[in-house]
Amino acid sequence: MENDVVLTMRGICKSFPGVRALHNVDFTLRKGEIHALMGENGAGKSTLIKVLTGVYTKDEGHIQLDGAAGDVSIRSPQDAQDAGISTVYQEITLCPNLTVAENMFIGRDPNVIVPWKKMEKRAGEILDSLGIPARPKQQLGSCSLAVQQMVAIARAVDMECKVLILDEPTSSLDEKEVEMLFSLMRDLKARGVGIIFVTHFLEQVYAVCDRITVLRNGELVGEYEIANLPQVELVAKMMGKELESLSFIKSDPVADMAESGVVYEAHDLSSAACPNAFDFHIARGEVNGFTGLLGSGRSESVRAIFGADRVTGGRVLRDGKPVKITRPIDAMKQGIAYLPEDRKDDGIIADLSVRENIILALQVLRGFWKPISQSEAEQFAQEYIAALDIKTASADTPVRSLSGGNQQKVIVARWLLTHPEYLILDEPTRGIDVGTKTEIQKLVLRLASEGMSITFISSEIEEMLRTCSRLIVMRDRHIVGELRGEALTQDQVMRTIAGGVD
């Protein structure tokens, strides 16, 4: 089997000030296999990938390619590329304003000029050979996210990569697009390319991977054949303990709305992004949710409630009294908090510290002339770092240095600090590990039990069924059904989305 090994990493160590990110980690990749790299956020996956791709320099350890006796020197991303190691990230790093062919050849050897016709001909050959539905002259920005991911992969393949790293490539794809990507991965596997697949979707791991390596707290837990590791055991190994069944997270449903009282309601509400008017209400201590396929209008609906998009019609009531919400600051003053779907663009301020990110919303509410003192800010930060178990070296750490799950917790802390009456969480668990997902779900139910009203949106229906007591089903930016009680089943949700509900 050693002849089949394309990559060997042994005893990899990497530390940062105050944090030991990797300690004595081993990893082996064979030719023609899809190998999942798994672990909770902060387990060391990203650090290991960055060591392999030259973003970070390892402190200790050995990296060998193609069974060579000596170590390969990887001190920069260019070194990694020259060695045949390519990476496709969750966020597309190509240029949407250029053509597909231009993106496939951009950044190559500056001393080699490829004629346009030759470049487009070669790009067409690669696209055809990999079955990618794109044309060389087509502007990349006109392609779907899945096709853009495939173009990035095609670029790597044409550069004769031996190791292809796919870092959360399916986070923004729908089911059909995921299968398109999997077909391409299987094709590359058959050609002998070794693929490292980093994802948080357990079902996808078992659908496409051959082996799994699990990291926890910067250390190697083990390497397993996919057939020998049941899913529940994988979760236990990632968390380092037996995971209690998520199906039992949900507490008793919220009391009848007539008893608990409707806190917020909207009538004929519409916005520039959500032109189809809709009605909405939520009771005190209720957890409800919007569900539907991608593009159904879930996010647009809650953005209208928060005033994040220009409101074009309708009225909003708080405790039965009309209130005006046309901007986010209006919503905040009415006790509404909103965690957006895109935490990188709309959530964290990457260059600010954990402390500064946590106090941001409260400072906006207080206004420019009432600054939060340094001692008060430190008190708030330490309180919520402890309460939400945010893993950070200190409150001064730039939030960009945290794992995705801990960044998400920082944004949750920011809004909890404003003591909202109504909290909107749009995809709060996307791209984070199973353990942190569980923590956030439990936090949602605890806050609801204390009287907070919460709207919870997730692409995973099972997660919403575990958390919500009422689901609002959307299709084509219209509300097409509302489910509660015994009707809260996956089958009924899917039937309603498809238009087959009784």
N, C-alpha and C positions, 0 to 999 in steps of 0.2 A: 504493500500500500504506500510505502514511502515514495515510490516513483510517481504516484498520483498527486503528491503534495505540491501545491503551487506557492503557499505562503506558510511560514512558521514564525511565530512570535513567542519568545521564551523569557520569563522573568522580567517582564516589562514593569518599570516603576516610574511614577511621575508625581511630583509634589508641587504645590503652590504655597505661598505664605499662609500658614495656619491650616492647610488642608492637604491630606494625603489622598490624591485622586486615584492612583493605581499602585498596587503593591503585589509584585511577583505574579503578574498575570500571564498566562499562557493562552495562545490561540493558534489553531491549525485549520487551514483551508485547503481542500482538495480541488483538483481540476474537475470541472464539470459538475459542481455541486452548488446548491443554494443553502447557505448556512446562516441561520438566524442568530443574531447577537441580542440577547435579552437581558433585562434587568430593570429595576425601578429607576425613576429619575434620580440622578445622583449616584447611580451604581458604578459609573465609569465608562459607559459605552461611548459617549461622545469623545471623552479624553483618549480612549484607545484608538478611535478612528482618526483623531487629529494627530496622534503620534505616528500612525501608519501613513498618513498623507502629508506629513512634514509641516503641519501647522504648529505643532509642539515638538520640541526635541526631548526625547526620553532621557531620564536620569540614569537608568540602568536597563540592561536587557539586551536581547539579540533579535534581529529581524533578518530572515533569510528568504530568498525567492527561488523557485524552481529547483529546490534541493541543493543549491550551491553551498559549499562548505563555509565560505566567508560571509560576513554580515554585509547587507546592502546599506549604503549610506543614504539616509533620507533626512535632509535638513531643510527642505522647502517643498511646497506643493509641486514645483517644477521638477525636483528630484523624483518625487513620487510618480509624476506623469511619465518621465523618461524611463522609469523602471517598469512601467506597464500597470500602474495603479490609478484607476479613475474613480471619481465620486460624483454621484448625482444626488443633490440635496432636495429636501422637502420644498424649499423656496427655489423656484426656477432662477438660475443664475445666468441665463442667456439674455439676448437683446431682442425684445418683442418687436422693435421697429425695423429690424433687419429681416431678410428672407431666411427661409429654412436652410438653404445652401450656405449663405453667409455665416449663419450661426454654427454650422458644422465645421467650417474651416477657419473661423476667426481665432486669433491667438496662436496660430501655428508658427513654425519657424519664420521669423520676419525676413530672413535672407532668401526665402523661397517664395516667388510670386506665382500663384496658380491662375491661369487664364480663366475668365468668367465661364466660358462655354465648357471647359474641362471640369471646372469646379461643379457646375450644375449637373453635368453628365455623371460625374462620380457620386454626387449626392443622391441623384435619382437611382443609381445602381444600389447604393446602400439601403435607401428607403424601401426599394422593391424587395431586396433580399431579406429584409427583416419584417416585411409586411406592415410597414408603418404608413397609415393613411394620410400622407402629406405630400405636397409637391415642392420641388426645389425652389421655385420662384415665389411660392406663397409666403406672405408675411407671417412670421412666427406668432405674432400677437393675435392673428385670426384663428389660430388652432386652439383646441381645447387644452386644458391643463394636462390631461393624460397624454395627448399627442406631443405637447411640449416636453414632457418628461421623456417620452420615447426618442425625441430628437436629441435630447441631451445624452441619452444612452447610445444612440447611433453614432454620435460624435466620438464617444469613448471607444466604441467598437472599432471605428475606422482608425483610431490612433493605436490600434493593436493592444488593447488592454488585456492583461492576464487576470487582474483582480478588479472586479467592478463592485463598488460600494453603493448601495441604495439606502439612503438615510431618510426614513419616513416618507417614501415616495407616494403612498396611497392616501395620505391624510385628507386631501382635498378632492379625492376622486369618488365618483359614484360606482355602483356595483358593476356596471358594464365596462367602465373605464378600468377598473381594477382587473377584470378578467383579461382585457386587452394587454395590460401591462404584464400580467402573469404569463400570457402566451409568449410574449417577447422574452421574458426571463427564461422560460423553458427552452426556447429556441437557442438562446445563448448558452445555456447549460449543455445542450446537445453538441454545441460547437467547442466545448471544453473550457469555457470561461468559468472561473470561480467567482461566485456572487456572495457578498456579505449583505444580508437583508436585516436592516434595523427597523423595527416596527413595534407598536403597542397593541396591534390587533392580533389576539391569540388565534382566532379562527384562520386568519391569513397565513400565519406561520404553519399551521397544520395542513393547509391546502397546498402549499407550494415548496416547503423546505424539506431538506434531507436530514440535517443535524441542527442541534441547538447548543450554543455556549451561553451559560448564565453567569452574570456578574452580580455581586452584591457588595455595597460599601467599598468599591474599588478593588475587590478581590475576586478570584475565580471560585465559583461554586462548583462548576463541573461542565463536562461536555457530554452530550447525549444524542443517541440516534432517535429520530423523531418517533419511530415506531415503539420505542421502549420507554417513552415518557408521557404518560397521560396528562391531559391539560391541567387537571387539578393539582397534580404533583409539580408541574412547572410553576404554577402560581405560588405554591408553598415554598419552592426553592428560591424564587425571586424575592419573597418576603422574609424568608428565614424563619417561618413559623407556619403552623397549620392555619389556613385561611378559613374563617367562618363563612358559611354559605351566604353569598350576597342576597339570596332569595329571602333571607330572614331579616334583612336590614330594616325593611319598611315597618313603621309603627302603625298603630291603629289609625284609620282614616280620620281626617279632620271632622269635627262635629258639624251637624247640619248648618248650612249657611245662614238660615234664618236665625239660628241661635248665636252663631259666632259673629254675624254681622258683615255685610259687604263693606270693604274698606275703600277700594277704588273701582270705578266703573267708567266705561267709555261707550258713547253712542254715536254711530255713523262716523267713526274716526277714520281719517284718511291722511296720507302724506304724499309727497312728491315721489317717494320710492314705493309706496303702497297705495295706489289710487283707488282700489276697491274698498269702499267703506265697510267697516266691521264693528260689531258690538263686543264688549269684553267686560268681565267683572271678576273680582277675586275677594275672597273672604279673609277675615283675620285668622292667621294660623294655618291657612291653606297652602298646599304646594300643588300648583297646576302646571301645565306645560303645553306648548305648541308643538305639534308633530306633523310630519309630512315629508315628501321627497325633497331632495335638494332643489332649490328654486321655487318651492311651494309658497313662500312668503312668510316663513316662521320668523326670521330675523327682522324683516321689514316691519312686521306687526309690532314687535316689542320696541323697535327703534321709534316707531310712531308714538307709542305710549310714553316713551322717555323724552320725546321731542328732539331726537338725534337727527332726524330728517325734517325738512320743512313741512309742518302740518298744514294741510289744505282744507280740512273740514272736520266737523264733529265737535263734541263737547265731552269734557271729563269731569267727574264728580269725585270728591273725597269725603267720605262719611256723609254722603247724600248732598253735599254742598258743591256748587259749580266752582271749578278752579281753572285758571288759564295756564296751559302748558304748551308753549311753542318752541322752547329752547331747553337744553339739558339743565341749565341753572334753575329754570322754573320747576322742573321735575325734582331736582335735588332739594329745593326749598319746601317742596310738598312731601318730603320724606321718601322719595323714590331713588334707588341706587341701581346702577346698570353695569354689569360686567360684560363687555362686548365679545363678539365671536373671535375677532382677530386681536389677540393680546399683544402681538408685536407692533402692529401699526396703531391700534386704538387704545391699548392698555398701558403697558409699561413705558416708562421714560428711561430708555436703556442706560444712558450716561449718568443718571442720578442714582443715589444710594438707595438701599432698601428702606432706610428711615424716611428719606425724602419722598419716595414713591408712596409709602404708607400714609403720610400726612397730607398728601396732595389735595384730595377731595375736601377734607375738612378745612384746609386753608382757603380753598375757593369759596366755600360756604361762609367763612368768617369775613372774607374780603381782604383787600390789599392793605388796609389801614389797621388790621388787627392780626399781626403776624404771630404765629405759634412760636413760643420761646424755645430755645435749644434744649432746656431741661425738660419741658413739656413734651417736645418731639421725641426725645430719648425715652421718656416714660411710655409714651404711646407705642413706640416701636418695640420696646422690650416686651410690653404686655402682649402684643399680637404675635410677635415672633414665638413667644412661649405658648400662647393659646392655640395657634394653628400649627405649631411644630415646624416652623420655617427653618430649613437647614441652610444656614449661612454662617460664615466665619464671624461676622459682626454686623451691626446695623449700618456700618459705614461701607460695606461691600457694595460695589456697583451691581445693580439688579441684573445687568446683562450676564454677570458671571454665574448666576444661579441656574439650576436645571429648570426645564419647562414647568414641571409641577410646582416647584417652589416659587417661580415667577407668578404662577396662577394664584398661589396662596397670598402673595403680596398684594395682588389686586383685590382679592376678597377682603383682606385686612383693611385696605384703603377704604372700602365702602362700609365695612362693619364699624369702622371708627366714626362714621357719620351717624350711627345709630338709626338706620332707616326703618321705616314702617313696612316698606315694600321693596323687596330685592329681586331684580331680574338677572338671571344667570344664563347667558347664551353660550352654549358649548363649553361649560366650565371644565370638563374633563377631557377635551380633545387633545390628543398627543401626549397624555401623561400616563403614568404606569398604573397598574391594577390597584396597588396598595393606596396610592394617593386618591384614586377614583373613589375607593371605599371610604376614605376619610372625608372627602368632600360630600359624598352622599349622606353620611352620618351627620355631618355638620348641618346640612340643609334640613334634615328632619329634626335635629335638636333646636335649631333656630325657629322652626315652625311650631314646635311644642312650647316655645317661649312666647309665641304670639306673633312672630313675624310672618308676613305674607310673602310667598316666593313663587316666581315663575321660573321653571327649569326647562331648558331646551337642550336636547341631545340628539345626535344622529343615530344613537343606539337605542332602539325601541325598548330593549330589555332593561336598560338603565332607567328609562323614564317610567316603566311599569313598576320598578322597584321603589321609585321615589315619589311619584305623583299620585294624588287621589282623584284628579280629573284631567283628562287630556282633550285639548282642542285640536281637531284634525283639519289640516289644510291641504288644498289641491289647487294648483294654478292661481295662487294668491287669493283664494276664497276659503272661508271656513265652511267645511262640508259635513262636519259632525262634531259631537261632543260625547265623550265616553267617561263613565264612572262606574264604581261598584263592580258587579260581576261582569260588566261589559269590558272591563279593562284587561283585555287579553291581546296577545300579539296577533292572533288570527283576526279579531274584530278590528284592530287598528288597520291591518293590511286591507281588509275588505272595505273599510270606510275610505281609505286613501284611493282604492281602486274604483270606488263608486258602487260597491255591491252590498252596502249595509241595508238592513231591513228598514 
